[in-house]
């Protein structure tokens, strides 16, 4: 059994594909550094990430696959799931050997990558629906999220288009980074000391001293409206949880 070990980055995975073809090998698994190795393997190859090799593999994929298939590959990577590494590696290798196999769902690797990508894209949609902004006194709108998958990079364009006349910050508390829009451009930001930020990472609430008084009123009105439109006789908790999973509630105004 041949095992490849890489640094856990997308460029590292693409480099592993390049090296596998250069060495004329077909490794059974691609593991990230720190993953437990199988008990029986006769060859372990350490992949050294190379930007040029990764670029060449990605360019080759773009020539062989449709834009939709490339989108699914990119989305699957945002899942951050360790179980994606080997299927995605084998999927990419098969593309170079067999051509466009993106719709061959009888292939276990294609099916695994596609299903993971769909989960990411589904959460992307939910983030667009469930993000709640709060207005600070300086006019900046803040939203804190903690999605299962790293979907921030693929939802930012939506908010830039929809809220292009106001500054906002969407911050991922789970991954400790966010995107800030100043009314013109979007930049990726991190905080050196998260304990000093003027909002809670636990529930996303702005501190009272920086929260706009108008926004506090709007939050109260929204909660009142949410309760008023609820018809107790038609409540269906199971369907509500299916449409709005509990893990999103802590950052939603109407659930606080």
C-alpha positions as CSV (number, residue, x, y, z in Angstrom):
1,X,0.0,0.0,0.0
2,X,1.3,3.4,-1.0
3,X,0.3,6.4,1.1
4,X,0.9,10.1,0.3
5,X,1.0,12.6,3.1
6,X,0.5,16.4,2.4
7,X,0.2,19.6,4.3
8,X,-3.6,19.8,4.2
9,X,-3.8,22.6,1.7
10,X,-5.5,22.6,-1.7
11,X,-2.1,23.4,-3.3
12,X,-0.7,20.5,-1.5
13,X,-3.4,18.2,-2.8
14,X,-2.8,19.4,-6.4
15,X,0.9,18.9,-5.9
16,X,0.3,15.3,-4.8
17,X,-1.6,14.7,-8.1
18,X,1.3,16.1,-10.1
19,X,3.8,14.0,-8.2
20,X,1.7,10.8,-8.5
21,X,1.8,11.1,-12.3
22,X,5.5,12.1,-12.3
23,X,6.4,9.0,-10.2
24,X,3.9,6.8,-12.1
25,X,2.3,5.8,-8.8
26,X,-1.3,5.3,-7.8
27,X,-1.4,5.8,-4.0
28,X,-4.3,4.2,-2.2
29,X,-4.8,7.2,0.3
30,X,-3.9,10.8,0.7
31,X,-3.5,11.8,4.3
32,X,-3.0,15.2,5.9
33,X,0.0,15.6,8.2
34,X,-1.0,14.4,11.7
35,X,-3.5,11.8,10.5
36,X,-3.1,8.3,11.8
37,X,-1.3,6.1,9.3
38,X,-2.7,2.6,8.3
39,X,-1.1,-0.3,10.1
40,X,0.1,-1.9,6.9
41,X,1.7,0.3,4.2
42,X,4.9,-0.4,2.4
43,X,5.6,3.1,1.1
44,X,4.9,6.6,2.5
45,X,5.6,9.6,0.3
46,X,5.8,13.1,1.8
47,X,4.4,15.7,-0.6
48,X,6.2,19.0,-0.7
49,X,3.8,21.7,-1.8
50,X,4.9,23.4,-5.0
51,X,2.8,26.4,-6.2
52,X,3.9,25.9,-9.9
53,X,2.9,22.2,-9.8
54,X,-0.4,23.1,-8.2
55,X,-1.1,25.8,-10.8
56,X,-0.4,23.4,-13.7
57,X,-2.7,20.8,-12.3
58,X,-5.5,23.3,-11.7
59,X,-5.1,24.7,-15.2
60,X,-5.3,21.2,-16.6
61,X,-8.5,20.6,-14.7
62,X,-10.1,23.8,-16.1
63,X,-9.4,22.5,-19.6
64,X,-11.0,19.1,-19.0
65,X,-14.0,20.0,-16.7
66,X,-17.0,22.3,-17.0
67,X,-17.3,25.4,-14.9
68,X,-20.0,23.7,-12.9
69,X,-17.7,20.8,-12.1
70,X,-14.8,23.1,-11.1
71,X,-17.3,25.0,-8.9
72,X,-18.2,21.7,-7.1
73,X,-14.5,20.9,-6.6
74,X,-13.9,24.3,-5.0
75,X,-17.0,24.1,-2.9
76,X,-16.1,20.6,-1.6
77,X,-12.7,21.9,-0.4
78,X,-14.5,24.5,1.7
79,X,-16.1,21.6,3.7
80,X,-12.8,21.2,5.6
81,X,-13.6,17.5,6.0
82,X,-10.7,15.1,6.3
83,X,-12.7,12.4,4.6
84,X,-12.7,14.5,1.5
85,X,-8.9,14.3,0.9
86,X,-8.6,10.8,-0.6
87,X,-11.8,10.9,-2.8
88,X,-10.9,14.3,-4.2
89,X,-7.3,13.2,-4.9
90,X,-8.5,10.1,-6.7
91,X,-11.2,12.1,-8.5
92,X,-8.7,14.6,-9.9
93,X,-6.3,11.8,-10.9
94,X,-9.2,10.0,-12.8
95,X,-10.0,13.2,-14.7
96,X,-6.5,13.2,-16.2
97,X,-6.7,9.5,-17.0
98,X,-10.4,9.3,-18.2
99,X,-11.5,12.8,-19.0
100,X,-14.6,14.5,-17.6
101,X,-16.2,12.1,-15.1
102,X,-18.0,14.7,-13.1
103,X,-21.4,13.2,-13.9
104,X,-20.4,9.6,-13.4
105,X,-22.1,9.2,-10.0
106,X,-21.6,5.4,-10.2
107,X,-18.0,6.3,-9.3
108,X,-17.6,6.3,-5.5
109,X,-15.1,9.2,-5.5
110,X,-17.2,11.4,-7.8
111,X,-20.3,10.7,-5.7
112,X,-18.4,11.5,-2.4
113,X,-17.0,14.8,-3.7
114,X,-20.3,15.9,-5.2
115,X,-22.3,15.1,-2.1
116,X,-19.9,17.0,0.1
117,X,-19.9,20.0,-2.3
118,X,-23.7,20.0,-2.2
119,X,-23.7,20.1,1.6
120,X,-21.4,23.2,1.5
121,X,-23.6,24.9,-1.1
122,X,-26.7,24.1,1.0
123,X,-25.1,25.8,4.0
124,X,-24.1,28.7,1.8
125,X,-27.8,29.2,1.0
126,X,-28.7,29.0,4.7
127,X,-26.1,31.6,5.6
128,X,-27.6,34.0,3.2
129,X,-31.0,33.4,4.9
130,X,-30.0,33.4,8.5
131,X,-27.3,36.1,8.9
132,X,-28.6,38.9,11.1
133,X,-26.8,42.3,11.2
134,X,-26.6,44.7,14.1
135,X,-25.8,48.4,13.6
136,X,-23.0,50.0,15.6
137,X,-23.0,53.7,16.5
138,X,-20.5,54.5,13.8
139,X,-22.8,53.1,11.1
140,X,-21.1,49.8,10.6
141,X,-23.3,46.7,10.4
142,X,-22.0,43.5,12.2
143,X,-22.9,39.9,11.8
144,X,-21.2,37.0,13.6
145,X,-21.5,33.4,12.2
146,X,-20.1,30.0,13.0
147,X,-21.0,27.7,10.0
148,X,-20.1,24.0,9.9
149,X,-18.2,24.7,6.7
150,X,-16.0,27.5,5.6
151,X,-18.6,29.2,3.4
152,X,-17.7,32.9,4.0
153,X,-15.6,33.2,0.8
154,X,-18.5,32.2,-1.4
155,X,-21.3,34.4,0.2
156,X,-19.4,37.7,0.4
157,X,-20.3,38.6,-3.2
158,X,-23.9,38.3,-2.4
159,X,-23.7,40.7,0.5
160,X,-21.5,43.1,-1.4
161,X,-24.1,43.3,-4.1
162,X,-27.1,43.5,-1.8
163,X,-25.6,46.0,0.8
164,X,-23.2,48.0,-1.3
165,X,-24.2,51.4,0.2
166,X,-23.2,50.7,3.8
167,X,-20.1,49.4,5.7
168,X,-20.4,45.9,7.2
169,X,-18.4,43.2,8.8
170,X,-19.2,39.5,8.7
171,X,-17.1,37.5,11.1
172,X,-16.6,33.8,11.4
173,X,-16.2,33.1,15.1
174,X,-15.3,29.4,14.5
175,X,-12.4,30.2,12.1
176,X,-11.4,33.5,13.6
177,X,-11.5,35.7,10.5
178,X,-14.0,37.8,8.6
179,X,-14.6,40.2,5.7
180,X,-15.0,43.9,6.1
181,X,-16.7,46.1,3.4
182,X,-16.0,49.9,3.7
183,X,-18.5,50.8,0.9
184,X,-16.0,50.3,-1.9
185,X,-13.9,47.2,-1.3
186,X,-14.0,44.0,0.7
187,X,-10.9,43.0,2.7
188,X,-10.2,39.9,4.8
189,X,-9.5,40.7,8.4
190,X,-8.4,39.0,11.6
191,X,-8.1,40.2,15.2
192,X,-4.8,39.9,17.1
193,X,-6.8,39.9,20.4
194,X,-10.3,38.6,20.1
195,X,-11.0,39.3,23.8
196,X,-10.8,43.0,23.0
197,X,-13.4,43.0,20.2
198,X,-16.6,45.0,20.9
199,X,-18.9,42.0,20.4
200,X,-19.5,38.6,21.8
201,X,-18.3,35.5,19.9
202,X,-20.8,33.4,21.8
203,X,-24.0,35.1,20.6
204,X,-22.8,37.8,18.2
205,X,-24.2,40.7,20.2
206,X,-22.5,44.0,20.0
207,X,-21.6,45.5,23.4
208,X,-24.2,48.0,24.6
209,X,-21.7,50.9,24.5
210,X,-21.2,50.6,20.7
211,X,-24.7,49.3,19.7
212,X,-26.8,51.9,17.9
213,X,-29.9,52.9,19.9
214,X,-32.0,52.7,16.7
215,X,-30.8,49.1,16.2
216,X,-31.8,48.1,19.8
217,X,-35.3,49.4,19.0
218,X,-35.4,47.5,15.7
219,X,-34.3,44.3,17.5
220,X,-37.1,44.6,20.0
221,X,-39.7,45.3,17.3
222,X,-38.5,42.3,15.2
223,X,-38.8,40.0,18.2
224,X,-42.3,41.4,18.9
225,X,-43.3,40.9,15.2
226,X,-41.8,37.4,15.2
227,X,-43.9,36.4,18.2
228,X,-47.0,38.1,16.9
229,X,-47.1,36.2,13.6
230,X,-46.6,32.9,15.3
231,X,-49.9,30.9,15.2
232,X,-49.6,28.4,18.1
233,X,-52.2,26.0,16.6
234,X,-50.0,25.6,13.6
235,X,-46.7,25.3,15.2
236,X,-44.6,22.4,13.9
237,X,-41.3,22.3,15.9
238,X,-39.9,19.4,13.8
239,X,-40.3,21.3,10.5
240,X,-38.9,24.5,12.1
241,X,-35.8,22.6,13.1
242,X,-35.5,21.2,9.6
243,X,-35.8,24.6,8.0
244,X,-33.9,26.5,10.6
245,X,-31.4,24.1,12.5
246,X,-30.8,24.9,16.1
247,X,-27.1,25.6,15.5
248,X,-27.9,28.8,13.8
249,X,-30.2,30.2,16.6
250,X,-27.6,31.7,18.9
251,X,-26.8,34.4,16.3
252,X,-30.5,35.1,15.3
253,X,-32.2,38.1,16.8
254,X,-35.6,36.5,16.9
255,X,-34.2,33.5,18.9
256,X,-32.4,35.5,21.6
